[in-house]
């Protein structure tokens, strides 16, 4: 069975400015639910691929990346992530060049079954930040 990346709807990150970064398109594999404008259904213990296209206004290296559960009480970091952004995109980025970011995210078995607003950040401290929110729903 072949799965293809699906373009998903994103939301802007509250209290974050996409500083010197423009996210063009976000894709999630698997996520056939996006055709019905629903959150991506992801089984615990599985992996989901997060992919996005972006451009920066500058050349940046030493990038960091992290996913968070964006909850009403604050952002909770996704545990066990490789936070080296340059391991998932070409570094240094090049000014106004279309770049691609790809991350294979492991969904732990202990995460509660529920819907999550997942905030994704790729940044260089004080000079560049890409940020968006996608919705996923964890299932057994």
Phi and psi in radians as a Rosetta constraint file:
Dihedral C 1 N 2 CA 2 C 2 CIRCULARHARMONIC -1.756 0.35
Dihedral N 2 CA 2 C 2 N 3 CIRCULARHARMONIC 2.335 0.35
Dihedral C 2 N 3 CA 3 C 3 CIRCULARHARMONIC -1.971 0.35
Dihedral N 3 CA 3 C 3 N 4 CIRCULARHARMONIC 2.483 0.35
Dihedral C 3 N 4 CA 4 C 4 CIRCULARHARMONIC -1.995 0.35
Dihedral N 4 CA 4 C 4 N 5 CIRCULARHARMONIC 2.684 0.35
Dihedral C 4 N 5 CA 5 C 5 CIRCULARHARMONIC -1.229 0.35
Dihedral N 5 CA 5 C 5 N 6 CIRCULARHARMONIC 2.379 0.35
Dihedral C 5 N 6 CA 6 C 6 CIRCULARHARMONIC -1.928 0.35
Dihedral N 6 CA 6 C 6 N 7 CIRCULARHARMONIC 2.338 0.35
Dihedral C 6 N 7 CA 7 C 7 CIRCULARHARMONIC -1.227 0.35
Dihedral N 7 CA 7 C 7 N 8 CIRCULARHARMONIC 2.232 0.35
Dihedral C 7 N 8 CA 8 C 8 CIRCULARHARMONIC -1.976 0.35
Dihedral N 8 CA 8 C 8 N 9 CIRCULARHARMONIC 2.711 0.35
Dihedral C 8 N 9 CA 9 C 9 CIRCULARHARMONIC -1.296 0.35
Dihedral N 9 CA 9 C 9 N 10 CIRCULARHARMONIC 2.421 0.35
Dihedral C 9 N 10 CA 10 C 10 CIRCULARHARMONIC -2.113 0.35
Dihedral N 10 CA 10 C 10 N 11 CIRCULARHARMONIC 2.816 0.35
Dihedral C 10 N 11 CA 11 C 11 CIRCULARHARMONIC -2.110 0.35
Dihedral N 11 CA 11 C 11 N 12 CIRCULARHARMONIC 2.726 0.35
Dihedral C 11 N 12 CA 12 C 12 CIRCULARHARMONIC -1.300 0.35
Dihedral N 12 CA 12 C 12 N 13 CIRCULARHARMONIC 2.637 0.35
Dihedral C 12 N 13 CA 13 C 13 CIRCULARHARMONIC -1.416 0.35
Dihedral N 13 CA 13 C 13 N 14 CIRCULARHARMONIC 2.150 0.35
Dihedral C 13 N 14 CA 14 C 14 CIRCULARHARMONIC -1.152 0.35
Dihedral N 14 CA 14 C 14 N 15 CIRCULARHARMONIC 2.529 0.35
Dihedral C 14 N 15 CA 15 C 15 CIRCULARHARMONIC 1.111 0.35
Dihedral N 15 CA 15 C 15 N 16 CIRCULARHARMONIC 0.315 0.35
Dihedral C 15 N 16 CA 16 C 16 CIRCULARHARMONIC -2.255 0.35
Dihedral N 16 CA 16 C 16 N 17 CIRCULARHARMONIC 2.464 0.35
Dihedral C 16 N 17 CA 17 C 17 CIRCULARHARMONIC -1.937 0.35
Dihedral N 17 CA 17 C 17 N 18 CIRCULARHARMONIC 2.299 0.35
Dihedral C 17 N 18 CA 18 C 18 CIRCULARHARMONIC -1.260 0.35
Dihedral N 18 CA 18 C 18 N 19 CIRCULARHARMONIC 1.536 0.35
Dihedral C 18 N 19 CA 19 C 19 CIRCULARHARMONIC -1.393 0.35
Dihedral N 19 CA 19 C 19 N 20 CIRCULARHARMONIC 2.045 0.35
Dihedral C 19 N 20 CA 20 C 20 CIRCULARHARMONIC 0.945 0.35
Dihedral N 20 CA 20 C 20 N 21 CIRCULARHARMONIC 0.534 0.35
Dihedral C 20 N 21 CA 21 C 21 CIRCULARHARMONIC -2.558 0.35
Dihedral N 21 CA 21 C 21 N 22 CIRCULARHARMONIC 2.414 0.35
Dihedral C 21 N 22 CA 22 C 22 CIRCULARHARMONIC -2.252 0.35
Dihedral N 22 CA 22 C 22 N 23 CIRCULARHARMONIC 1.924 0.35
Dihedral C 22 N 23 CA 23 C 23 CIRCULARHARMONIC -1.428 0.35
Dihedral N 23 CA 23 C 23 N 24 CIRCULARHARMONIC 2.139 0.35
Dihedral C 23 N 24 CA 24 C 24 CIRCULARHARMONIC -1.555 0.35
Dihedral N 24 CA 24 C 24 N 25 CIRCULARHARMONIC -0.827 0.35
Dihedral C 24 N 25 CA 25 C 25 CIRCULARHARMONIC -2.720 0.35
Dihedral N 25 CA 25 C 25 N 26 CIRCULARHARMONIC 2.447 0.35
Dihedral C 25 N 26 CA 26 C 26 CIRCULARHARMONIC -2.072 0.35
Dihedral N 26 CA 26 C 26 N 27 CIRCULARHARMONIC 2.318 0.35
Dihedral C 26 N 27 CA 27 C 27 CIRCULARHARMONIC -2.189 0.35
Dihedral N 27 CA 27 C 27 N 28 CIRCULARHARMONIC 2.507 0.35
Dihedral C 27 N 28 CA 28 C 28 CIRCULARHARMONIC -2.252 0.35
Dihedral N 28 CA 28 C 28 N 29 CIRCULARHARMONIC 2.392 0.35
Dihedral C 28 N 29 CA 29 C 29 CIRCULARHARMONIC -2.218 0.35
Dihedral N 29 CA 29 C 29 N 30 CIRCULARHARMONIC 2.153 0.35
Dihedral C 29 N 30 CA 30 C 30 CIRCULARHARMONIC -1.525 0.35
Dihedral N 30 CA 30 C 30 N 31 CIRCULARHARMONIC 2.675 0.35
Dihedral C 30 N 31 CA 31 C 31 CIRCULARHARMONIC -2.880 0.35
Dihedral N 31 CA 31 C 31 N 32 CIRCULARHARMONIC 1.094 0.35
Dihedral C 31 N 32 CA 32 C 32 CIRCULARHARMONIC -1.151 0.35
Dihedral N 32 CA 32 C 32 N 33 CIRCULARHARMONIC -0.301 0.35
Dihedral C 32 N 33 CA 33 C 33 CIRCULARHARMONIC -1.140 0.35
Dihedral N 33 CA 33 C 33 N 34 CIRCULARHARMONIC -0.354 0.35
Dihedral C 33 N 34 CA 34 C 34 CIRCULARHARMONIC -1.074 0.35
Dihedral N 34 CA 34 C 34 N 35 CIRCULARHARMONIC -0.459 0.35
Dihedral C 34 N 35 CA 35 C 35 CIRCULARHARMONIC -1.095 0.35
Dihedral N 35 CA 35 C 35 N 36 CIRCULARHARMONIC -0.468 0.35
Dihedral C 35 N 36 CA 36 C 36 CIRCULARHARMONIC -1.742 0.35
Dihedral N 36 CA 36 C 36 N 37 CIRCULARHARMONIC 0.237 0.35
Dihedral C 36 N 37 CA 37 C 37 CIRCULARHARMONIC 1.033 0.35
Dihedral N 37 CA 37 C 37 N 38 CIRCULARHARMONIC 0.679 0.35
Dihedral C 37 N 38 CA 38 C 38 CIRCULARHARMONIC -1.961 0.35
Dihedral N 38 CA 38 C 38 N 39 CIRCULARHARMONIC 2.795 0.35
Dihedral C 38 N 39 CA 39 C 39 CIRCULARHARMONIC -1.087 0.35
Dihedral N 39 CA 39 C 39 N 40 CIRCULARHARMONIC 2.636 0.35
Dihedral C 39 N 40 CA 40 C 40 CIRCULARHARMONIC -1.162 0.35
Dihedral N 40 CA 40 C 40 N 41 CIRCULARHARMONIC 2.245 0.35
Dihedral C 40 N 41 CA 41 C 41 CIRCULARHARMONIC -1.522 0.35
Dihedral N 41 CA 41 C 41 N 42 CIRCULARHARMONIC 2.172 0.35
Dihedral C 41 N 42 CA 42 C 42 CIRCULARHARMONIC -2.273 0.35
Dihedral N 42 CA 42 C 42 N 43 CIRCULARHARMONIC 2.259 0.35
Dihedral C 42 N 43 CA 43 C 43 CIRCULARHARMONIC -1.401 0.35
Dihedral N 43 CA 43 C 43 N 44 CIRCULARHARMONIC 2.402 0.35
Dihedral C 43 N 44 CA 44 C 44 CIRCULARHARMONIC -1.053 0.35
Dihedral N 44 CA 44 C 44 N 45 CIRCULARHARMONIC 2.535 0.35
Dihedral C 44 N 45 CA 45 C 45 CIRCULARHARMONIC 1.484 0.35
Dihedral N 45 CA 45 C 45 N 46 CIRCULARHARMONIC -0.058 0.35
Dihedral C 45 N 46 CA 46 C 46 CIRCULARHARMONIC -1.835 0.35
Dihedral N 46 CA 46 C 46 N 47 CIRCULARHARMONIC -3.113 0.35
Dihedral C 46 N 47 CA 47 C 47 CIRCULARHARMONIC -2.050 0.35
Dihedral N 47 CA 47 C 47 N 48 CIRCULARHARMONIC 2.633 0.35
Dihedral C 47 N 48 CA 48 C 48 CIRCULARHARMONIC -2.299 0.35
Dihedral N 48 CA 48 C 48 N 49 CIRCULARHARMONIC 2.395 0.35
Dihedral C 48 N 49 CA 49 C 49 CIRCULARHARMONIC -1.654 0.35
Dihedral N 49 CA 49 C 49 N 50 CIRCULARHARMONIC 2.222 0.35
Dihedral C 49 N 50 CA 50 C 50 CIRCULARHARMONIC -1.899 0.35
Dihedral N 50 CA 50 C 50 N 51 CIRCULARHARMONIC 2.213 0.35
Dihedral C 50 N 51 CA 51 C 51 CIRCULARHARMONIC -2.407 0.35
Dihedral N 51 CA 51 C 51 N 52 CIRCULARHARMONIC 2.357 0.35
Dihedral C 51 N 52 CA 52 C 52 CIRCULARHARMONIC -2.564 0.35
Dihedral N 52 CA 52 C 52 N 53 CIRCULARHARMONIC 2.665 0.35
Dihedral C 52 N 53 CA 53 C 53 CIRCULARHARMONIC -1.799 0.35
Dihedral N 53 CA 53 C 53 N 54 CIRCULARHARMONIC 2.445 0.35
Dihedral C 53 N 54 CA 54 C 54 CIRCULARHARMONIC -2.694 0.35
Dihedral N 54 CA 54 C 54 N 55 CIRCULARHARMONIC 2.842 0.35
Dihedral C 54 N 55 CA 55 C 55 CIRCULARHARMONIC -2.255 0.35
Dihedral N 55 CA 55 C 55 N 56 CIRCULARHARMONIC 2.644 0.35
Dihedral C 55 N 56 CA 56 C 56 CIRCULARHARMONIC -2.097 0.35
Dihedral N 56 CA 56 C 56 N 57 CIRCULARHARMONIC 2.754 0.35
Dihedral C 56 N 57 CA 57 C 57 CIRCULARHARMONIC -1.745 0.35
Dihedral N 57 CA 57 C 57 N 58 CIRCULARHARMONIC 1.143 0.35
Dihedral C 57 N 58 CA 58 C 58 CIRCULARHARMONIC 2.652 0.35
Dihedral N 58 CA 58 C 58 N 59 CIRCULARHARMONIC 3.066 0.35
Dihedral C 58 N 59 CA 59 C 59 CIRCULARHARMONIC -1.865 0.35
Dihedral N 59 CA 59 C 59 N 60 CIRCULARHARMONIC 2.059 0.35
Dihedral C 59 N 60 CA 60 C 60 CIRCULARHARMONIC -2.232 0.35
Dihedral N 60 CA 60 C 60 N 61 CIRCULARHARMONIC 2.406 0.35
Dihedral C 60 N 61 CA 61 C 61 CIRCULARHARMONIC -2.230 0.35
Dihedral N 61 CA 61 C 61 N 62 CIRCULARHARMONIC -3.097 0.35
Dihedral C 61 N 62 CA 62 C 62 CIRCULARHARMONIC 0.930 0.35
Dihedral N 62 CA 62 C 62 N 63 CIRCULARHARMONIC 0.799 0.35
Dihedral C 62 N 63 CA 63 C 63 CIRCULARHARMONIC -1.374 0.35
Dihedral N 63 CA 63 C 63 N 64 CIRCULARHARMONIC 2.605 0.35
Dihedral C 63 N 64 CA 64 C 64 CIRCULARHARMONIC -2.003 0.35
Dihedral N 64 CA 64 C 64 N 65 CIRCULARHARMONIC 2.674 0.35
Dihedral C 64 N 65 CA 65 C 65 CIRCULARHARMONIC -2.462 0.35
Dihedral N 65 CA 65 C 65 N 66 CIRCULARHARMONIC 2.629 0.35
Dihedral C 65 N 66 CA 66 C 66 CIRCULARHARMONIC -2.870 0.35
Dihedral N 66 CA 66 C 66 N 67 CIRCULARHARMONIC 2.551 0.35
Dihedral C 66 N 67 CA 67 C 67 CIRCULARHARMONIC -1.819 0.35
Dihedral N 67 CA 67 C 67 N 68 CIRCULARHARMONIC 2.599 0.35
Dihedral C 67 N 68 CA 68 C 68 CIRCULARHARMONIC -2.358 0.35
Dihedral N 68 CA 68 C 68 N 69 CIRCULARHARMONIC 2.633 0.35
Dihedral C 68 N 69 CA 69 C 69 CIRCULARHARMONIC -1.489 0.35
Dihedral N 69 CA 69 C 69 N 70 CIRCULARHARMONIC 1.956 0.35
Dihedral C 69 N 70 CA 70 C 70 CIRCULARHARMONIC -1.464 0.35
Dihedral N 70 CA 70 C 70 N 71 CIRCULARHARMONIC 1.670 0.35
Dihedral C 70 N 71 CA 71 C 71 CIRCULARHARMONIC -1.844 0.35
Dihedral N 71 CA 71 C 71 N 72 CIRCULARHARMONIC 2.952 0.35
Dihedral C 71 N 72 CA 72 C 72 CIRCULARHARMONIC -1.116 0.35
Dihedral N 72 CA 72 C 72 N 73 CIRCULARHARMONIC -0.447 0.35
Dihedral C 72 N 73 CA 73 C 73 CIRCULARHARMONIC -1.627 0.35
Dihedral N 73 CA 73 C 73 N 74 CIRCULARHARMONIC -0.067 0.35
Dihedral C 73 N 74 CA 74 C 74 CIRCULARHARMONIC 2.394 0.35
Dihedral N 74 CA 74 C 74 N 75 CIRCULARHARMONIC 2.996 0.35
Dihedral C 74 N 75 CA 75 C 75 CIRCULARHARMONIC -1.489 0.35
Dihedral N 75 CA 75 C 75 N 76 CIRCULARHARMONIC 2.175 0.35
Dihedral C 75 N 76 CA 76 C 76 CIRCULARHARMONIC -1.834 0.35
Dihedral N 76 CA 76 C 76 N 77 CIRCULARHARMONIC 2.097 0.35
Dihedral C 76 N 77 CA 77 C 77 CIRCULARHARMONIC -1.086 0.35
Dihedral N 77 CA 77 C 77 N 78 CIRCULARHARMONIC 2.464 0.35
Dihedral C 77 N 78 CA 78 C 78 CIRCULARHARMONIC -1.235 0.35
Dihedral N 78 CA 78 C 78 N 79 CIRCULARHARMONIC 2.170 0.35
Dihedral C 78 N 79 CA 79 C 79 CIRCULARHARMONIC -1.354 0.35
Dihedral N 79 CA 79 C 79 N 80 CIRCULARHARMONIC 2.462 0.35
Dihedral C 79 N 80 CA 80 C 80 CIRCULARHARMONIC 1.482 0.35
Dihedral N 80 CA 80 C 80 N 81 CIRCULARHARMONIC 0.278 0.35
Dihedral C 80 N 81 CA 81 C 81 CIRCULARHARMONIC -1.466 0.35
Dihedral N 81 CA 81 C 81 N 82 CIRCULARHARMONIC 2.611 0.35
Dihedral C 81 N 82 CA 82 C 82 CIRCULARHARMONIC -1.426 0.35
Dihedral N 82 CA 82 C 82 N 83 CIRCULARHARMONIC 1.957 0.35
Dihedral C 82 N 83 CA 83 C 83 CIRCULARHARMONIC -1.615 0.35
Dihedral N 83 CA 83 C 83 N 84 CIRCULARHARMONIC 0.088 0.35
Dihedral C 83 N 84 CA 84 C 84 CIRCULARHARMONIC -1.364 0.35
Dihedral N 84 CA 84 C 84 N 85 CIRCULARHARMONIC 1.734 0.35
Dihedral C 84 N 85 CA 85 C 85 CIRCULARHARMONIC -1.034 0.35
Dihedral N 85 CA 85 C 85 N 86 CIRCULARHARMONIC -0.573 0.35
Dihedral C 85 N 86 CA 86 C 86 CIRCULARHARMONIC -1.227 0.35
Dihedral N 86 CA 86 C 86 N 87 CIRCULARHARMONIC -0.217 0.35
Dihedral C 86 N 87 CA 87 C 87 CIRCULARHARMONIC -1.360 0.35
Dihedral N 87 CA 87 C 87 N 88 CIRCULARHARMONIC -0.161 0.35
Dihedral C 87 N 88 CA 88 C 88 CIRCULARHARMONIC -2.188 0.35
Dihedral N 88 CA 88 C 88 N 89 CIRCULARHARMONIC -0.001 0.35
Dihedral C 88 N 89 CA 89 C 89 CIRCULARHARMONIC -2.659 0.35
Dihedral N 89 CA 89 C 89 N 90 CIRCULARHARMONIC 2.867 0.35
Dihedral C 89 N 90 CA 90 C 90 CIRCULARHARMONIC -1.302 0.35
Dihedral N 90 CA 90 C 90 N 91 CIRCULARHARMONIC 2.301 0.35
Dihedral C 90 N 91 CA 91 C 91 CIRCULARHARMONIC -2.197 0.35
Dihedral N 91 CA 91 C 91 N 92 CIRCULARHARMONIC 2.483 0.35
Dihedral C 91 N 92 CA 92 C 92 CIRCULARHARMONIC -1.288 0.35
Dihedral N 92 CA 92 C 92 N 93 CIRCULARHARMONIC 2.691 0.35
Dihedral C 92 N 93 CA 93 C 93 CIRCULARHARMONIC -1.165 0.35
Dihedral N 93 CA 93 C 93 N 94 CIRCULARHARMONIC 2.780 0.35
Dihedral C 93 N 94 CA 94 C 94 CIRCULARHARMONIC -2.037 0.35
Dihedral N 94 CA 94 C 94 N 95 CIRCULARHARMONIC 2.397 0.35
Dihedral C 94 N 95 CA 95 C 95 CIRCULARHARMONIC -0.882 0.35
Dihedral N 95 CA 95 C 95 N 96 CIRCULARHARMONIC 2.168 0.35
Dihedral C 95 N 96 CA 96 C 96 CIRCULARHARMONIC 1.086 0.35
Dihedral N 96 CA 96 C 96 N 97 CIRCULARHARMONIC 0.233 0.35
Dihedral C 96 N 97 CA 97 C 97 CIRCULARHARMONIC -1.623 0.35
Dihedral N 97 CA 97 C 97 N 98 CIRCULARHARMONIC 2.390 0.35
Dihedral C 97 N 98 CA 98 C 98 CIRCULARHARMONIC -1.165 0.35
Dihedral N 98 CA 98 C 98 N 99 CIRCULARHARMONIC 2.162 0.35
Dihedral C 98 N 99 CA 99 C 99 CIRCULARHARMONIC -2.015 0.35
Dihedral N 99 CA 99 C 99 N 100 CIRCULARHARMONIC 2.788 0.35
Dihedral C 99 N 100 CA 100 C 100 CIRCULARHARMONIC -2.207 0.35
Dihedral N 100 CA 100 C 100 N 101 CIRCULARHARMONIC 2.369 0.35
Dihedral C 100 N 101 CA 101 C 101 CIRCULARHARMONIC -2.027 0.35
Dihedral N 101 CA 101 C 101 N 102 CIRCULARHARMONIC 2.366 0.35
Dihedral C 101 N 102 CA 102 C 102 CIRCULARHARMONIC -2.426 0.35
Dihedral N 102 CA 102 C 102 N 103 CIRCULARHARMONIC 2.200 0.35
Dihedral C 102 N 103 CA 103 C 103 CIRCULARHARMONIC -2.341 0.35
Dihedral N 103 CA 103 C 103 N 104 CIRCULARHARMONIC 2.317 0.35
Dihedral C 103 N 104 CA 104 C 104 CIRCULARHARMONIC -1.750 0.35
Dihedral N 104 CA 104 C 104 N 105 CIRCULARHARMONIC 1.733 0.35
Dihedral C 104 N 105 CA 105 C 105 CIRCULARHARMONIC -1.618 0.35
Dihedral N 105 CA 105 C 105 N 106 CIRCULARHARMONIC 2.149 0.35
Dihedral C 105 N 106 CA 106 C 106 CIRCULARHARMONIC -1.461 0.35
Dihedral N 106 CA 106 C 106 N 107 CIRCULARHARMONIC 2.252 0.35
Dihedral C 106 N 107 CA 107 C 107 CIRCULARHARMONIC -1.751 0.35
Dihedral N 107 CA 107 C 107 N 108 CIRCULARHARMONIC 1.964 0.35
Dihedral C 107 N 108 CA 108 C 108 CIRCULARHARMONIC -1.139 0.35
Dihedral N 108 CA 108 C 108 N 109 CIRCULARHARMONIC 2.677 0.35
Dihedral C 108 N 109 CA 109 C 109 CIRCULARHARMONIC -1.217 0.35
Dihedral N 109 CA 109 C 109 N 110 CIRCULARHARMONIC -0.338 0.35
Dihedral C 109 N 110 CA 110 C 110 CIRCULARHARMONIC -1.606 0.35
Dihedral N 110 CA 110 C 110 N 111 CIRCULARHARMONIC -0.107 0.35
Dihedral C 110 N 111 CA 111 C 111 CIRCULARHARMONIC -1.135 0.35
Dihedral N 111 CA 111 C 111 N 112 CIRCULARHARMONIC 2.358 0.35
Dihedral C 111 N 112 CA 112 C 112 CIRCULARHARMONIC -1.109 0.35
Dihedral N 112 CA 112 C 112 N 113 CIRCULARHARMONIC 2.520 0.35
Dihedral C 112 N 113 CA 113 C 113 CIRCULARHARMONIC -1.267 0.35
Dihedral N 113 CA 113 C 113 N 114 CIRCULARHARMONIC 2.062 0.35
Dihedral C 113 N 114 CA 114 C 114 CIRCULARHARMONIC 3.123 0.35
Dihedral N 114 CA 114 C 114 N 115 CIRCULARHARMONIC 3.089 0.35
Dihedral C 114 N 115 CA 115 C 115 CIRCULARHARMONIC -1.586 0.35
Dihedral N 115 CA 115 C 115 N 116 CIRCULARHARMONIC 2.465 0.35
Dihedral C 115 N 116 CA 116 C 116 CIRCULARHARMONIC -2.226 0.35
Dihedral N 116 CA 116 C 116 N 117 CIRCULARHARMONIC 2.453 0.35
Dihedral C 116 N 117 CA 117 C 117 CIRCULARHARMONIC -1.590 0.35
Dihedral N 117 CA 117 C 117 N 118 CIRCULARHARMONIC 1.977 0.35
Dihedral C 117 N 118 CA 118 C 118 CIRCULARHARMONIC -1.769 0.35
Dihedral N 118 CA 118 C 118 N 119 CIRCULARHARMONIC 2.036 0.35
Dihedral C 118 N 119 CA 119 C 119 CIRCULARHARMONIC -1.581 0.35
Dihedral N 119 CA 119 C 119 N 120 CIRCULARHARMONIC 2.264 0.35
Dihedral C 119 N 120 CA 120 C 120 CIRCULARHARMONIC -2.040 0.35
Dihedral N 120 CA 120 C 120 N 121 CIRCULARHARMONIC 2.280 0.35
Dihedral C 120 N 121 CA 121 C 121 CIRCULARHARMONIC -2.200 0.35
Dihedral N 121 CA 121 C 121 N 122 CIRCULARHARMONIC 2.460 0.35
Dihedral C 121 N 122 CA 122 C 122 CIRCULARHARMONIC -2.284 0.35
Dihedral N 122 CA 122 C 122 N 123 CIRCULARHARMONIC 2.150 0.35
Dihedral C 122 N 123 CA 123 C 123 CIRCULARHARMONIC -2.653 0.35
Dihedral N 123 CA 123 C 123 N 124 CIRCULARHARMONIC 2.814 0.35
Dihedral C 123 N 124 CA 124 C 124 CIRCULARHARMONIC -2.160 0.35
Dihedral N 124 CA 124 C 124 N 125 CIRCULARHARMONIC 2.075 0.35
Dihedral C 124 N 125 CA 125 C 125 CIRCULARHARMONIC -0.792 0.35
Dihedral N 125 CA 125 C 125 N 126 CIRCULARHARMONIC 2.195 0.35
Dihedral C 125 N 126 CA 126 C 126 CIRCULARHARMONIC 1.128 0.35
Dihedral N 126 CA 126 C 126 N 127 CIRCULARHARMONIC 0.129 0.35
Dihedral C 126 N 127 CA 127 C 127 CIRCULARHARMONIC -2.369 0.35
Dihedral N 127 CA 127 C 127 N 128 CIRCULARHARMONIC -0.455 0.35
Dihedral C 127 N 128 CA 128 C 128 CIRCULARHARMONIC -2.671 0.35
Dihedral N 128 CA 128 C 128 N 129 CIRCULARHARMONIC 2.444 0.35
Dihedral C 128 N 129 CA 129 C 129 CIRCULARHARMONIC -2.688 0.35
Dihedral N 129 CA 129 C 129 N 130 CIRCULARHARMONIC 2.275 0.35
Dihedral C 129 N 130 CA 130 C 130 CIRCULARHARMONIC -1.902 0.35
Dihedral N 130 CA 130 C 130 N 131 CIRCULARHARMONIC 2.373 0.35
Dihedral C 130 N 131 CA 131 C 131 CIRCULARHARMONIC -2.626 0.35
Dihedral N 131 CA 131 C 131 N 132 CIRCULARHARMONIC 2.377 0.35
Dihedral C 131 N 132 CA 132 C 132 CIRCULARHARMONIC -2.704 0.35
Dihedral N 132 CA 132 C 132 N 133 CIRCULARHARMONIC 2.886 0.35
Dihedral C 132 N 133 CA 133 C 133 CIRCULARHARMONIC -2.150 0.35
Dihedral N 133 CA 133 C 133 N 134 CIRCULARHARMONIC 2.350 0.35
Dihedral C 133 N 134 CA 134 C 134 CIRCULARHARMONIC -2.156 0.35
Dihedral N 134 CA 134 C 134 N 135 CIRCULARHARMONIC 2.798 0.35
Dihedral C 134 N 135 CA 135 C 135 CIRCULARHARMONIC -1.889 0.35
Dihedral N 135 CA 135 C 135 N 136 CIRCULARHARMONIC 2.286 0.35
Dihedral C 135 N 136 CA 136 C 136 CIRCULARHARMONIC -2.270 0.35
Dihedral N 136 CA 136 C 136 N 137 CIRCULARHARMONIC 2.706 0.35
Dihedral C 136 N 137 CA 137 C 137 CIRCULARHARMONIC -2.204 0.35
Dihedral N 137 CA 137 C 137 N 138 CIRCULARHARMONIC 2.061 0.35
Dihedral C 137 N 138 CA 138 C 138 CIRCULARHARMONIC -1.436 0.35
Dihedral N 138 CA 138 C 138 N 139 CIRCULARHARMONIC 2.374 0.35
Dihedral C 138 N 139 CA 139 C 139 CIRCULARHARMONIC -2.261 0.35
Dihedral N 139 CA 139 C 139 N 140 CIRCULARHARMONIC 2.830 0.35
